[in-house]
Amino acid sequence: MLVNVVMPQGGQDLEVGLVVEWLKKEGDPVHKGEPLVHVETEKISLDVESPADGILRKIVVPGGTETAILSVIGTIATAGEEID
């Protein structure tokens, strides 16, 4: 099952956030609750935790890139699962 990693809101009325650094690489195993990516908004700086166990299949938004709040920044899949 494919699980999306999303840019957290981190405060009211925010429209964009910055993906600072991925703590894992594509293909790395991840565990639910493990720090996965460091992000910042105007109001906070935090590590986003993995929402599921699996493999980090795709980094959609690379480090150093701003993106819309609540947009998909990465995907996690079970081992052997293919994604488009």
Summary of the structure (lengths in Angstrom):
residues: 84
radius of gyration: 12.2
end to end distance: 13.0
largest distance: 39.1
contacts: 251
relative contact order: 0.36
helix: 0%
strand: 48%
